């Protein structure tokens, strides 16, 4: 692939709802540009972008793919993204490095939730956006209805650039509203607008002209005075509106038949902004906030936007150069980690195909292998002029599973394999729960974790069983009490003697454990106080109800006795442990559970369903706010009721709801539920023993 100047580059993310046809469109664009000579199909598992075995087996995109093609002396870097909500982290990566996004919309299904959710991300980034209404050759396809939906949902800035020639089985091409020409067939033959479509074309063209004129005072004056706008003037107005993220052109076609795909490439080259058009990006240079222009001669700044960890190929790092030029066989500086990196061969990627290149200039996307320290979100720069680019913002994990190795070999390999997996996918996280001693894998949904576990099995040979994480229940006391225990044992030589009297008192929730002593007269020698405290602390690990840790109590050692020969640290430790157990049993012990803060954001039409569902989860709603058709509910609910909330919320809101959850405090478990938890814990303990 030849070298292109920054102004000749177009970085375009293909986004939208699952099954809208993004991968098929990417394949059609590659085919139309001549980058490939054979059109692959998702159903046959032979597309350029869905090359991963998991994608081919599931027939869906899981990871973003980089797909450059050349068109009219420009390079168009397509970023094909997954459409399913569980893999939205890949979409965030693509939108972070794209200069424009094409939202692929199904002409039959219309605007779906994936389009809405990704629109919000692109809107927050002020990213120029296009629409491609796909599948116009399908039964029940409706261009006019879909355009109306887009305008109702995303505003009157959504304006058609094209009108389809026929629909469903009669779909043969489109009318270009700028040139007022019909373009039909594989050769895109030019012709007049069919007479029966003139009224519809005139109506949409007027909409387009008005929108273009509104972007420029000179054009607006000319339009209002009734003067005709030239093609160049219309394009000028459109480009200004697209760059300002005020106009969102709508194009039409069918990825399956490639109809309209070459015209989409034309539109991207003509109207989509280059990195130069998008202008400088915010960065930190030598500790100071600044704007960094996309200059190939400027200071080097390349953002790593994706990492692929493969046990055979090694680590593959995707990057976008925002400033300067990254050259092969050079040294760079990771300004986030503070580490030097050796850059070997650079590549342009097309799916899994790697084409070596000597350099990647500002604005372009490339890849490099075997960077030791660098991960997603890091900036590659130079030590003498270090630049830090803003990292990629990823959504927080919302669904968790506990992992259980199936064999000793899996235990040995699990930690390293999980670390590689998390390095590749920043929407995954792994932690060890200190309360339950479980390894917890968290992600964006059940399908997300299922794919991650398949990767572990296929790539790293690690087979793991899963379960919902154990709820970290705890036990505490509710009344004050005293307890005494004398540990006395006589053997052949020295015996064992330890005698303690302790006072137990409940503390407020979250206070933890306190130990003190008020022994008088040396009843218990001071040198045994640490042993008593240690015995009590060890006894706290296992409660009397269901073997959960004991918390929120104060223990005071106030009396006891000792033997000049038989007393020892071990004897007092045992006595203290037994006294604690006895005292807790006397002090009306209860089971307590973690309560979580919950913030649920949903469209207003689902508010009633969400509130009803929260009531079934023992939740306490603390507040509600509504703005712009969106409701935000704040509540508190037990963790035990929220283990599958990510799945429940997605089902209740058709995928439109989101939530955040954080730990708040512990509360007593209702008695009728505590009985079942205690019985289950005792049964599990019996099975283990």
C-alpha positions in Angstrom: 0.0 0.0 0.0 1.5 3.3 -1.0 2.2 6.2 1.4 -0.6 8.8 1.7 -0.4 12.4 3.0 -2.4 13.2 6.2 -5.0 15.2 4.2 -5.6 12.1 2.0 -6.6 9.9 5.0 -10.2 9.1 6.1 -10.6 7.2 9.4 -14.2 5.9 9.5 -15.8 3.6 12.1 -18.7 1.4 11.0 -21.1 1.3 14.0 -24.7 0.3 14.7 -26.9 -2.4 16.1 -26.1 -6.1 15.8 -27.0 -7.7 12.5 -27.5 -4.3 10.8 -24.9 -5.5 8.2 -21.7 -3.6 9.3 -19.4 -6.5 8.5 -21.1 -7.2 5.2 -20.8 -3.5 4.3 -17.1 -3.5 5.2 -16.7 -6.5 2.9 -18.6 -4.8 0.1 -16.5 -1.6 0.4 -13.3 -3.6 0.2 -14.7 -5.4 -2.8 -15.8 -2.1 -4.5 -12.4 -0.5 -4.0 -10.5 -3.5 -5.4 -8.9 -4.3 -2.0 -10.3 -7.9 -2.3 -11.4 -9.8 -5.4 -13.9 -12.1 -3.8 -16.9 -11.1 -1.7 -17.0 -13.0 1.6 -20.2 -13.7 3.6 -20.8 -13.6 7.3 -22.9 -16.8 7.1 -19.9 -18.6 5.5 -17.4 -17.3 8.0 -15.1 -16.0 5.2 -15.2 -12.2 5.6 -12.0 -10.3 6.0 -13.0 -8.7 9.3 -14.5 -11.6 11.2 -11.4 -13.8 11.1 -11.4 -14.9 14.7 -12.7 -18.5 15.3 -15.2 -17.3 17.9 -16.6 -14.8 15.4 -16.9 -17.4 12.7 -18.6 -19.8 15.0 -21.1 -17.3 16.4 -21.6 -15.4 13.1 -21.2 -12.1 14.9 -18.4 -9.6 15.3 -16.6 -9.6 18.7 -13.6 -7.5 18.1 -13.0 -4.4 16.0 -11.1 -5.0 12.7 -9.0 -2.5 10.8 -9.7 -2.6 7.1 -7.9 0.0 4.9 -8.8 0.4 1.3 -7.8 2.9 -1.5 -10.3 5.0 -3.3 -9.8 8.0 -5.7 -6.3 8.7 -4.5 -7.3 8.5 -0.8 -6.8 5.9 1.9 -10.0 5.0 3.8 -9.3 3.2 7.1 -12.5 1.4 7.9 -13.0 0.2 11.5 -15.6 -2.6 11.6 -17.1 -2.8 15.1 -19.3 -5.3 17.0 -23.0 -4.4 17.3 -23.8 -6.3 20.5 -23.8 -4.4 23.8 -21.5 -6.8 25.5 -18.6 -5.8 23.2 -19.1 -2.0 23.4 -15.5 -1.6 24.6 -14.4 -2.4 21.0 -16.7 0.4 19.7 -15.2 2.9 22.2 -11.7 2.0 20.9 -12.8 2.6 17.3 -14.7 5.9 18.0 -11.7 7.2 19.9 -9.4 7.0 16.9 -12.0 7.6 14.1 -12.6 11.0 12.4 -16.1 10.0 11.3 -18.6 7.3 12.0 -21.0 5.6 9.6 -24.1 4.3 11.4 -25.4 1.3 9.6 -29.2 1.0 9.9 -31.4 -1.9 8.8 -34.0 -0.7 6.4 -36.4 -3.4 7.7 -35.9 -3.1 11.5 -35.3 0.6 11.5 -33.5 2.4 14.3 -32.5 0.0 17.0 -31.0 0.3 20.5 -27.4 -0.3 19.4 -27.7 2.8 17.1 -29.1 4.9 20.0 -26.4 3.9 22.5 -23.4 4.4 20.1 -24.9 7.7 18.9 -24.6 9.0 22.5 -20.9 8.1 22.6 -20.2 9.6 19.2 -22.2 12.7 20.1 -20.2 13.2 23.3 -17.0 13.1 21.2 -18.5 15.6 18.7 -17.7 13.1 16.0 -18.9 13.7 12.4 -21.5 11.1 11.5 -23.1 9.5 8.4 -26.0 7.0 8.0 -26.1 4.1 5.6 -29.6 2.6 5.3 -28.7 -1.0 4.5 -30.7 -4.0 3.2 -33.0 -2.0 0.9 -33.3 -5.1 -1.2 -35.0 -7.0 1.6 -38.7 -7.7 2.0 -40.5 -5.0 4.1 -37.6 -2.5 3.6 -38.8 1.1 3.9 -36.4 4.0 3.2 -38.9 6.8 3.9 -40.0 5.3 7.2 -36.4 4.8 8.3 -35.5 8.4 7.4 -38.4 9.7 9.4 -37.3 7.6 12.4 -33.8 9.0 12.1 -35.0 12.6 12.0 -37.4 12.0 15.0 -34.7 10.4 17.1 -31.5 12.3 16.1 -32.9 15.6 14.8 -33.5 17.4 11.5 -29.7 17.4 10.9 -30.3 13.9 9.4 -30.7 14.7 5.7 -30.7 12.2 2.7 -28.0 12.5 0.1 -29.6 9.8 -1.9 -33.0 8.3 -2.6 -33.3 4.6 -3.6 -34.4 3.6 -7.0 -37.1 1.1 -6.0 -37.1 -1.0 -2.9 -37.2 -4.6 -2.0 -36.8 -6.9 -5.0 -37.0 -3.8 -7.3 -34.0 -2.0 -5.7 -31.5 -1.3 -8.4 -29.6 1.9 -7.4 -30.0 5.4 -6.0 -30.6 9.0 -7.1 -27.8 11.4 -6.1 -29.5 14.4 -4.7 -26.5 16.7 -5.2 -26.0 15.9 -8.9 -29.7 15.0 -9.5 -28.6 11.9 -11.4 -29.8 8.3 -11.2 -27.0 5.8 -10.6 -27.9 2.2 -11.2 -26.4 -1.3 -11.8 -23.0 -2.6 -10.9 -21.4 -0.1 -13.3 -23.3 2.8 -11.6 -24.6 4.0 -14.9 -25.8 7.6 -15.0 -29.3 8.4 -16.1 -32.2 10.8 -15.6 -34.4 10.7 -12.5 -37.4 8.4 -13.3 -40.5 10.5 -13.8 -42.4 8.7 -11.1 -39.8 9.6 -8.5 -39.4 13.3 -9.4 -41.8 14.5 -6.7 -40.0 12.5 -3.9 -36.6 13.5 -5.2 -37.6 17.2 -5.3 -38.9 17.0 -1.7 -35.7 15.4 -0.4 -33.4 17.7 -2.5 -35.1 20.8 -1.0 -34.4 19.4 2.5 -30.8 18.9 1.5 -30.3 22.3 0.0 -31.9 24.1 3.0 -29.7 22.2 5.4 -26.5 22.9 3.4 -27.4 26.6 3.0 -27.9 26.9 6.8 -24.3 26.2 7.4 -23.0 29.3 5.6 -24.3 32.9 5.8 -23.5 33.6 2.1 -25.2 30.4 1.0 -28.2 31.1 3.2 -28.6 34.6 1.7 -28.4 33.2 -1.8 -30.9 30.4 -1.0 -33.4 32.7 0.6 -33.2 35.0 -2.5 -34.2 32.1 -4.6 -30.9 31.7 -6.4 -29.8 28.2 -7.4 -26.9 26.7 -5.4 -24.1 25.1 -7.5 -22.9 21.6 -6.7 -19.7 23.1 -5.3 -21.7 25.4 -3.0 -23.9 22.5 -1.8 -20.8 20.4 -1.0 -19.2 23.3 0.8 -22.2 23.7 3.0 -22.5 20.0 3.6 -18.8 19.7 4.6 -19.1 22.5 7.1 -22.2 21.0 8.7 -20.7 17.5 8.8 -17.4 18.8 10.4 -19.4 20.8 13.0 -21.5 17.6 13.8 -24.7 19.5 12.8 -25.5 17.6 9.6 -25.7 13.8 9.3 -26.0 12.7 5.7 -28.1 9.6 4.9 -27.0 7.3 2.1 -28.7 4.2 0.8 -27.8 0.7 -0.5 -27.4 -3.0 0.0 -24.2 -4.5 1.3 -25.2 -7.9 0.1 -25.5 -6.8 -3.5 -22.9 -4.0 -3.1 -25.4 -1.5 -4.6 -24.6 2.0 -3.4 -21.3 0.9 -1.7 -19.0 2.7 -4.2 -21.1 5.8 -3.8 -20.6 5.6 0.0 -16.8 5.6 -0.7 -17.3 8.6 -2.9 -19.2 10.4 -0.2 -16.6 9.6 2.5 -13.7 10.9 0.3 -15.7 14.0 -0.7 -17.4 14.9 2.6 -15.8 13.1 5.5 -13.1 15.1 7.3 -9.5 14.2 7.1 -7.3 14.4 10.3 -6.2 17.8 9.0 -9.9 19.0 8.8 -10.5 17.7 12.3 -7.6 19.8 13.6 -5.5 19.7 16.7 -6.2 17.3 19.5 -5.8 18.0 23.2 -2.6 16.6 24.7 -0.2 17.1 27.6 3.3 18.0 26.4 6.1 18.2 29.0 3.5 18.5 31.7 1.5 21.3 30.0 -2.0 21.1 28.4 -1.8 22.0 24.8 -3.4 21.3 21.3 -1.4 19.1 19.1 -1.8 19.5 15.3 -1.7 16.5 13.0 1.7 17.4 11.5 4.0 14.5 10.3 6.9 16.7 11.1 5.7 17.5 14.7 6.6 15.7 18.0 5.7 12.0 17.9 2.5 11.1 19.6 0.8 7.8 18.9 -2.2 6.4 20.9 -2.5 2.7 21.4 -6.2 1.9 20.9 -6.2 -1.9 20.9 -4.0 -4.8 22.1 -4.3 -8.4 20.9 -2.6 -11.0 23.0 -1.9 -14.3 21.2 0.3 -17.1 22.7 1.7 -18.0 19.3 2.0 -14.7 17.4 2.8 -12.6 20.5 1.3 -9.2 21.4 0.0 -7.1 18.5 -0.5 -3.4 19.3 -2.8 -1.2 17.2 -2.1 2.5 17.2 -3.0 5.8 15.6 -0.4 8.5 15.1 -1.7 11.9 16.0 1.5 13.8 15.5 4.9 13.1 13.9 5.8 10.0 12.1 6.5 6.6 13.7 9.2 4.7 11.9 10.2 1.1 11.8 13.3 -0.1 13.6 13.3 2.8 16.0 13.1 3.5 19.8 10.0 5.2 21.4 9.1 6.2 24.9 5.9 5.1 26.6 5.0 8.3 28.4 2.3 6.7 30.5 4.4 3.9 31.9 7.7 5.8 31.7 9.4 2.9 29.7 11.5 2.7 26.6 10.2 0.5 23.8 11.9 -1.0 20.8 9.8 -0.7 17.6 10.6 -3.4 15.0 8.5 -3.9 11.9 5.5 -1.7 11.4 2.4 -3.0 9.7 -0.8 -1.9 8.0 -3.5 -4.4 8.9 -6.4 -5.6 6.9 -8.2 -8.0 9.1 -5.5 -10.6 10.0 -3.4 -9.7 7.0 -0.2 -7.7 7.8 1.5 -5.6 5.3 4.9 -4.3 6.4 5.6 -0.5 6.1 8.6 1.7 6.9 6.6 4.4 8.5 3.1 5.5 9.7 2.4 9.3 9.4 0.2 11.6 11.4 -3.4 10.6 11.0 -2.8 7.1 9.9 -3.5 3.8 11.7 -0.9 0.9 12.0 0.3 -1.9 14.2 3.5 -3.2 15.7 4.3 -6.5 17.4 6.2 -7.4 20.6 6.0 -4.2 22.6 6.9 -5.4 26.1 5.4 -2.7 28.4 2.8 -0.9 26.3 -1.0 -1.5 26.6 -4.2 0.0 25.4 -4.5 3.7 26.2 -0.8 4.3 26.4 1.0 7.0 24.4 4.1 6.3 22.3 6.3 9.3 22.0 10.0 10.4 22.5 11.8 10.9 25.8 13.2 14.3 24.9 9.7 15.7 24.0 7.2 13.5 25.9 3.5 13.7 24.9 0.5 12.2 26.8 -2.7 11.8 24.9 -6.0 11.4 26.8 -6.8 7.7 27.4 -9.8 5.8 26.1 -12.8 5.8 28.4 -14.3 2.3 28.9 -17.6 1.4 30.6 -17.4 -0.2 34.0 -17.9 -4.0 34.3 -21.5 -4.9 35.4 -21.6 -8.7 35.5 -19.4 -11.1 37.4 -18.6 -14.8 37.6 -16.4 -16.8 40.0 -13.8 -18.9 38.3 -12.9 -22.5 39.3 -10.0 -24.3 37.7 -10.9 -27.8 36.5 -7.4 -29.3 37.0 -4.0 -28.6 38.5 -2.7 -27.6 35.1 -5.4 -25.0 34.9 -4.5 -23.6 38.3 -0.9 -23.1 37.2 -1.8 -21.3 34.0 -4.8 -19.4 35.1 -3.3 -16.2 36.5 -1.0 -15.5 33.5 -3.7 -16.3 31.0 -6.2 -14.0 32.7 -3.7 -11.2 32.8 -3.2 -11.5 29.1 -6.9 -11.5 28.5 -7.5 -8.3 30.6 -4.6 -6.6 28.8 -6.4 -7.3 25.5 -9.9 -6.3 26.7 -10.1 -3.3 29.1 -13.7 -3.9 29.8 -12.8 -7.1 31.6 -11.4 -7.1 35.2 -10.1 -9.8 37.4 -9.8 -9.7 41.2 -9.5 -12.0 44.2 -12.3 -11.5 46.7 -10.6 -11.6 50.1 -13.9 -12.5 51.9 -14.8 -15.5 49.8 -11.3 -16.5 48.4 -12.8 -16.6 44.9 -11.2 -15.3 41.7 -13.8 -13.0 40.1 -14.0 -12.2 36.4 -16.2 -9.2 35.6 -17.3 -7.9 32.2 -20.3 -6.3 30.4 -22.6 -9.2 30.3 -23.0 -13.0 30.2 -22.1 -13.3 26.5 -19.0 -11.1 27.1 -17.7 -13.5 29.8 -18.7 -16.5 27.8 -16.5 -15.3 24.9 -13.7 -14.5 27.2 -13.7 -18.0 28.7 -13.8 -19.5 25.2 -10.7 -17.4 24.4 -8.9 -18.7 27.5 -9.7 -22.3 26.5 -8.8 -21.9 22.8 -5.7 -19.6 23.0 -4.2 -20.5 26.3 -5.4 -24.0 27.1 -7.1 -23.0 30.4 -10.4 -24.6 31.1 -12.4 -23.0 33.9 -15.8 -23.8 35.5 -17.9 -20.8 36.6 -20.6 -19.9 39.1 -22.2 -16.8 40.4 -19.8 -15.3 43.0 -20.6 -16.1 46.6 -22.2 -13.2 48.5 -19.7 -12.1 51.2 -22.0 -12.4 54.1 -20.7 -11.7 57.6 -21.8 -12.3 61.2 -22.1 -10.0 64.1 -23.5 -9.8 67.6 -26.5 -7.7 68.8 -26.2 -7.7 72.6 -23.4 -7.2 75.2 -22.3 -10.3 77.0 -19.4 -11.9 79.0 -17.8 -15.2 78.4 -15.2 -17.3 80.3 -13.1 -20.3 79.1 -10.5 -22.2 80.9 -8.1 -24.3 78.8 -6.6 -26.9 81.0 -4.8 -30.0 79.8 -2.4 -32.3 81.7 0.0 -34.5 79.8 3.2 -36.3 80.7 5.4 -33.3 81.2 4.3 -29.7 81.1 0.6 -29.2 80.9 -1.4 -26.5 79.3 -3.2 -23.8 81.2 -4.9 -20.7 80.0 -7.9 -19.0 81.6 -9.7 -15.9 80.2 -12.8 -13.8 80.9 -13.8 -11.5 78.1 -16.5 -9.0 77.5 -18.2 -8.7 74.1 -19.9 -5.6 72.9 -21.5 -4.8 69.4 -20.1 -1.9 67.5 -21.7 0.2 64.7 -21.8 -1.2 61.2 -18.4 -0.9 59.5 -16.5 -0.3 62.7 -14.6 -3.6 62.4 -13.0 -5.2 65.4 -11.5 -3.6 68.5 -9.5 -5.3 71.3 -8.5 -3.9 74.7 -7.8 -5.1 78.2 -8.4 -4.0 81.7 -6.8 -6.8 83.7 -5.8 -5.8 87.3 -3.5 -7.4 89.7 -1.7 -9.5 87.1 -4.4 -12.1 86.8 -3.3 -12.6 83.3 0.4 -11.8 82.8 1.0 -9.0 80.2 3.2 -11.2 78.1 0.1 -13.3 77.2 -2.1 -10.3 76.1 -0.8 -10.6 72.4 -1.7 -14.3 72.4 -5.2 -13.6 73.7 -5.7 -11.0 71.0 -4.3 -13.3 68.3 -6.6 -16.1 69.4 -9.6 -13.8 69.2 -8.6 -12.5 65.8 -8.2 -16.0 64.4 -11.6 -16.9 65.9 -13.2 -14.0 64.0 -12.6 -15.8 60.7 -15.3 -18.3 61.3 -18.7 -17.4 62.8 -21.1 -19.6 64.7 -24.1 -19.3 62.4 -22.8 -20.2 58.9 -19.0 -20.0 59.3 -18.9 -16.4 57.9 -16.4 -13.9 59.4 -17.4 -12.1 62.5 -17.3 -8.3 62.4 -18.2 -5.1 64.2 -17.5 -6.0 67.8 -15.3 -5.0 70.7 -13.7 -7.6 72.9 -12.2 -6.6 76.3 -10.0 -9.0 78.3 -10.9 -8.2 81.9 -9.8 -11.2 84.0 -8.4 -14.7 84.0 -5.7 -16.8 85.7 -2.4 -18.4 84.9 -0.2 -21.2 86.1 3.5 -20.5 86.7 4.6 -23.6 84.8 1.8 -24.8 82.5 0.7 -21.4 81.0 1.9 -20.6 77.5 1.0 -18.4 74.6 -0.7 -21.4 72.8 -2.8 -22.2 75.9 -4.1 -18.6 76.1 -4.6 -18.4 72.4 -6.8 -21.5 72.5 -8.7 -20.2 75.6 -9.4 -16.8 73.9 -10.6 -18.5 70.7 -13.0 -20.7 72.7 -14.2 -17.9 74.9 -15.0 -15.8 71.8 -17.0 -18.7 70.3 -19.0 -19.1 73.5 -19.6 -15.4 73.9 -20.8 -14.9 70.3 -23.3 -17.7 70.7 -24.7 -15.9 73.8 -24.8 -12.5 72.2 -27.7 -13.1 69.8 -25.6 -13.4 66.6 -27.1 -12.3 63.3 -26.2 -12.6 59.6 -25.4 -9.4 57.8 -25.2 -8.8 54.0 -23.7 -6.2 51.7 -26.0 -3.4 50.5 -25.1 -1.7 47.2 -25.7 1.8 45.9 -27.5 1.5 42.6 -27.9 4.2 39.9 -30.2 3.1 37.1 -30.6 5.2 33.9 -33.5 4.2 31.6 -35.8 5.8 29.1 -38.9 7.1 30.8 -41.2 4.6 29.1 -39.5 1.8 31.1 -39.7 3.5 34.5 -42.7 1.6 35.8 -41.2 -1.8 34.9 -37.9 -0.9 36.6 -39.5 0.3 39.8 -41.6 -2.9 40.0 -38.6 -5.1 39.4 -36.6 -3.2 42.1 -39.4 -3.9 44.6 -38.9 -7.6 44.0 -35.2 -7.2 44.8 -35.7 -5.8 48.3 -34.5 -2.4 47.0 -35.2 0.9 48.6 -35.7 3.7 46.1 -34.0 6.9 47.3 -34.7 9.3 44.5 -35.7 9.8 40.9 -34.9 12.5 38.4 -36.1 12.9 34.8 -34.6 15.0 32.0 -34.9 14.7 28.2 -37.0 11.5 28.3 -34.5 9.7 30.5 -35.0 8.8 34.1 -32.3 8.2 36.7 -33.2 6.1 39.7 -31.0 6.0 42.8 -31.7 3.1 45.2 -30.0 0.7 47.6 -30.4 -3.1 47.3 -28.7 -6.2 48.7 -25.9 -7.6 46.5 -27.6 -11.1 46.7 -30.5 -9.7 44.6 -28.3 -8.0 42.0 -26.0 -10.8 40.8 -27.8 -11.0 37.5 -29.1 -7.4 37.3 -27.2 -6.6 34.1 -29.2 -9.4 32.3 -32.5 -8.4 34.0 -32.1 -4.7 33.1 -31.2 -5.4 29.5 -34.3 -7.6 29.2 -36.6 -5.1 30.8 -35.4 -2.1 28.7 -34.6 -3.9 25.4 -31.0 -3.1 26.1 -31.5 0.7 26.6 -31.0 0.8 30.3 -27.6 1.2 32.1 -26.6 1.0 35.7 -23.8 1.6 38.1 -23.3 -0.2 41.4 -21.0 0.4 44.3 -20.7 -0.9 47.9 -22.6 1.0 50.6 -22.7 -0.8 53.9 -23.8 -4.0 55.6 -27.3 -4.7 57.0 -28.9 -7.5 58.9 -30.4 -10.2 56.6 -34.2 -10.7 57.2 -34.8 -13.6 59.5 -36.7 -15.7 57.0 -33.9 -15.4 54.5 -31.1 -15.9 57.0 -32.5 -19.3 57.9 -32.1 -20.5 54.3 -28.6 -19.1 54.0 -27.5 -20.7 57.2 -29.0 -24.0 56.2 -27.3 -23.9 52.8 -23.9 -23.0 54.4 -24.1 -25.9 56.8 -25.0 -28.3 54.0 -22.1 -27.1 52.0 -19.8 -27.6 55.0 -21.0 -31.1 55.5 -20.4 -32.0 51.9 -16.8 -30.7 52.1 -16.1 -32.6 55.2 
